[in-house]
Amino acid sequence: MKPLPSTSSKTPVKFRMPTSENLVPIRLDIEVGGQRFKDAFTWNISDPDSEVSVFAKRTQKDLKLPLAFATQIAQSIQTQQTEFRSYKGQEMLTGEKIVPIKLDLRVNRTLIKDQFLWDLNNFDSDPEEFSKTFCNDLGIEDPEVGPAVAFAIREQLYEIAIQSVATARESRNAKKGRRGEYSSISRSTGAALDLMKLFSNRYSGVRKRKEWDVFEPMVDMLSNEEVEKWRDLEEA
Amino acid sequence: METTTRQDPKAESTRPDEPEFDLYTIPSYSSWFRWNDIHETERAAMREFFDGSSVTRSPKIYKEYRDFMINRYREDPSTRLTFTEVRKSLVGDVSLLNKVFQFLNQWGLINFGADSARIESENEYKDEVRVEDGPPNGIRVVADPNSSKPFPASHAGAPLGADVRRSKLSPLASYSDVFGELGKRKGILCGSCGGNCESGRYQHDKDSYVLCVKCFKDGKYGNKSVDDFKLHGSSVSDGKQRDAWTEAETLLLLESVSRHGDDWDIVAQTVKSKTKLECISKLIELPFGEFISSYNLGKDPASGLSGNGDGGKDVFPSLPEQQDMIKSENVMSQQANGNEQRGDDADKVPPLKKQCVSYSSGSGISIMRQIARISSMVGDDITATAAKAAFAALCDEASCPSDSFNNEEDFANELWPAMDQSVSERWLI
């Protein structure tokens, strides 16, 4: 097993999803005529572009949507792809970045709230595997929860990756010394925790007991009425 | 697998049955483990902690993670410790924590004696085939609340908003949910004797009371008048056909799937006596069922293969697909090799050889798959005769070598005749 390359806050890395697979989170929210179609999934950015229209057509056909949806779906995916690719080649300053990831989502009847830490430097990380373990350990049976959790993680990682590109740009333009770089990191990327504070419990890897339930997942099952209430809230 | 019984390392005594010591079992291949040290095995497996690459990863922190997890597990050795339980208590990247967890798990330092029943049940669950009707619940198509257009209520297939909800099977539908209704529709039961009213029933005009033919003849009218009963025709079509698939239904299914692909609404309409789900399940069960529907998706629309009619001669357009044609010829000629006994049935076979048919994939497909495709393209009678011709050819082939060696003409007939019938039946179904 290869040891991770030693990283320091100064070494920039080319933009990419900090996960083992370069899957990009895609959100769809399309309205045509009287119908609204919402979906969220991950897309492999290395797939050929022809796949987009195939997928869009397939989706429209499977869900028996009017034809206009196919083009809209394809367009939306392509737009998001282009946006992702526009970051390509740019540098993101990852440095030492362990960020908190928060889950706060509803999938059908399941309500999930959770918080944990994710290392942006760990390019072997796998949200899908994490989500699989998550569902297995908590005995979640709804097969749609897993992908939704993985998607939520990816979305946040994507956001943070984009932010760190902006940070890298700032620090390059700043033309300050090393000190300047540090201050711009901690200022503009508030998501990154101060590493020493991370191990606040006497620099121990074990968390203080009182903080355990902050970082513990909370899974609730909703009744039918509650599901309806949530739906109305979300669509308003 | 050997096991060693490790004592609680705080005590040095070697007598395992003294009640003051806790005993924990770990596999013998993990006997390198020491509480007060980090072994080379651990260093090699998790270099990230030992290469100084980050201030968040150090041998000290690794040891803390490891010790915490093992101690946590040992609080209740019979229960399987899950990763989710420990990760809330440890500070660090969850992927890294999971790596440590999996390491300990694999080496049996945790969860070695734990209840593994849940893992087995999870694996079983994966093997169940779940037939779902419609898109998953997470994908919703709803009426845009801002639009003034009325939302079409009869939108087949698309899940609607709160108001119109078709009765869909939940993703957790089990076998009995899907097929339970089959049992219920087994047939109409007689109100008097409780038996199946297969050969006809007498329905009371004013209510739902039903009598089978036998009870009616026996005069068991209950407290109803004989005049009120009306004979309903033979319900042979009601009872049994709902359970099993007849040949006719199966052929209808195959035809309509090869024509309509996986548009199950139309398929179910064609096979009138079976629901969509039954059609899907049946297709999966068929030996080449999946190939038929997947083949249909890849079909060249220009080839216009809609002919399931007779002869098959008029149906196939010539398309220049040299490789595939040669391949199909090889297949057919193998089947009809050295066959002098074809008879007039096999006259229908040569036209296939002459026509070029475009296959959507290359020539690397297995023979079985090709046969499946060919048989889905032609009518059932052609498939039957082709199968018979093939078997005649095979019998002939088998007999040739033995003839030349032993000059025993009966050898082949003894070997094959029993197979002939049963296997050609399988081709039909």
HADDOCK unambig.tbl for C-alpha pairs under 7 A between the chains (distance, minus, plus):
assign (segid A and resid 3 and name CA) (segid B and resid 47 and name CA) 5.68 0.50 0.50
assign (segid A and resid 3 and name CA) (segid B and resid 48 and name CA) 6.03 0.50 0.50
assign (segid A and resid 4 and name CA) (segid B and resid 48 and name CA) 6.26 0.50 0.50
assign (segid A and resid 5 and name CA) (segid B and resid 53 and name CA) 6.82 0.50 0.50
assign (segid A and resid 6 and name CA) (segid B and resid 53 and name CA) 4.34 0.50 0.50
assign (segid A and resid 7 and name CA) (segid B and resid 53 and name CA) 6.19 0.50 0.50
assign (segid A and resid 34 and name CA) (segid B and resid 143 and name CA) 5.34 0.50 0.50
assign (segid A and resid 34 and name CA) (segid B and resid 144 and name CA) 5.15 0.50 0.50
assign (segid A and resid 34 and name CA) (segid B and resid 147 and name CA) 5.80 0.50 0.50
assign (segid A and resid 34 and name CA) (segid B and resid 149 and name CA) 5.98 0.50 0.50
assign (segid A and resid 34 and name CA) (segid B and resid 151 and name CA) 6.11 0.50 0.50
assign (segid A and resid 35 and name CA) (segid B and resid 141 and name CA) 6.23 0.50 0.50
assign (segid A and resid 35 and name CA) (segid B and resid 142 and name CA) 5.52 0.50 0.50
assign (segid A and resid 35 and name CA) (segid B and resid 143 and name CA) 4.73 0.50 0.50
assign (segid A and resid 35 and name CA) (segid B and resid 144 and name CA) 5.30 0.50 0.50
assign (segid A and resid 36 and name CA) (segid B and resid 141 and name CA) 5.44 0.50 0.50
assign (segid A and resid 36 and name CA) (segid B and resid 142 and name CA) 5.30 0.50 0.50
assign (segid A and resid 36 and name CA) (segid B and resid 143 and name CA) 6.11 0.50 0.50
assign (segid A and resid 36 and name CA) (segid B and resid 144 and name CA) 5.56 0.50 0.50
assign (segid A and resid 37 and name CA) (segid B and resid 140 and name CA) 6.19 0.50 0.50
assign (segid A and resid 37 and name CA) (segid B and resid 141 and name CA) 4.83 0.50 0.50
assign (segid A and resid 37 and name CA) (segid B and resid 142 and name CA) 6.88 0.50 0.50
assign (segid A and resid 38 and name CA) (segid B and resid 139 and name CA) 6.43 0.50 0.50
assign (segid A and resid 38 and name CA) (segid B and resid 140 and name CA) 6.36 0.50 0.50
assign (segid A and resid 39 and name CA) (segid B and resid 139 and name CA) 5.83 0.50 0.50
assign (segid A and resid 63 and name CA) (segid B and resid 135 and name CA) 6.62 0.50 0.50
assign (segid A and resid 63 and name CA) (segid B and resid 157 and name CA) 6.42 0.50 0.50
assign (segid A and resid 63 and name CA) (segid B and resid 158 and name CA) 5.45 0.50 0.50
assign (segid A and resid 64 and name CA) (segid B and resid 157 and name CA) 6.37 0.50 0.50
assign (segid A and resid 64 and name CA) (segid B and resid 158 and name CA) 6.24 0.50 0.50
assign (segid A and resid 98 and name CA) (segid B and resid 93 and name CA) 6.72 0.50 0.50
assign (segid A and resid 107 and name CA) (segid B and resid 138 and name CA) 6.89 0.50 0.50
assign (segid A and resid 108 and name CA) (segid B and resid 137 and name CA) 6.92 0.50 0.50
assign (segid A and resid 108 and name CA) (segid B and resid 138 and name CA) 6.38 0.50 0.50
assign (segid A and resid 116 and name CA) (segid B and resid 94 and name CA) 6.92 0.50 0.50
assign (segid A and resid 117 and name CA) (segid B and resid 92 and name CA) 6.03 0.50 0.50
assign (segid A and resid 117 and name CA) (segid B and resid 93 and name CA) 5.03 0.50 0.50
assign (segid A and resid 117 and name CA) (segid B and resid 94 and name CA) 6.00 0.50 0.50
assign (segid A and resid 118 and name CA) (segid B and resid 93 and name CA) 4.58 0.50 0.50
assign (segid A and resid 118 and name CA) (segid B and resid 94 and name CA) 5.98 0.50 0.50
assign (segid A and resid 119 and name CA) (segid B and resid 93 and name CA) 5.13 0.50 0.50
assign (segid A and resid 125 and name CA) (segid B and resid 95 and name CA) 5.81 0.50 0.50
assign (segid A and resid 134 and name CA) (segid B and resid 84 and name CA) 6.51 0.50 0.50
assign (segid A and resid 137 and name CA) (segid B and resid 82 and name CA) 5.79 0.50 0.50
assign (segid A and resid 137 and name CA) (segid B and resid 84 and name CA) 6.28 0.50 0.50
assign (segid A and resid 199 and name CA) (segid B and resid 91 and name CA) 6.82 0.50 0.50
assign (segid A and resid 204 and name CA) (segid B and resid 61 and name CA) 6.67 0.50 0.50
assign (segid A and resid 205 and name CA) (segid B and resid 61 and name CA) 5.34 0.50 0.50
assign (segid A and resid 205 and name CA) (segid B and resid 64 and name CA) 6.02 0.50 0.50
assign (segid A and resid 205 and name CA) (segid B and resid 65 and name CA) 6.45 0.50 0.50
assign (segid A and resid 205 and name CA) (segid B and resid 90 and name CA) 5.74 0.50 0.50
assign (segid A and resid 205 and name CA) (segid B and resid 91 and name CA) 5.19 0.50 0.50
assign (segid A and resid 206 and name CA) (segid B and resid 64 and name CA) 6.91 0.50 0.50
assign (segid A and resid 206 and name CA) (segid B and resid 89 and name CA) 5.99 0.50 0.50
assign (segid A and resid 206 and name CA) (segid B and resid 90 and name CA) 4.58 0.50 0.50
assign (segid A and resid 206 and name CA) (segid B and resid 91 and name CA) 5.89 0.50 0.50
assign (segid A and resid 207 and name CA) (segid B and resid 89 and name CA) 5.18 0.50 0.50
assign (segid A and resid 207 and name CA) (segid B and resid 90 and name CA) 5.22 0.50 0.50
assign (segid A and resid 207 and name CA) (segid B and resid 91 and name CA) 5.76 0.50 0.50
assign (segid A and resid 212 and name CA) (segid B and resid 88 and name CA) 5.54 0.50 0.50
assign (segid A and resid 212 and name CA) (segid B and resid 89 and name CA) 5.40 0.50 0.50
assign (segid A and resid 215 and name CA) (segid B and resid 88 and name CA) 4.89 0.50 0.50
assign (segid A and resid 216 and name CA) (segid B and resid 88 and name CA) 5.16 0.50 0.50
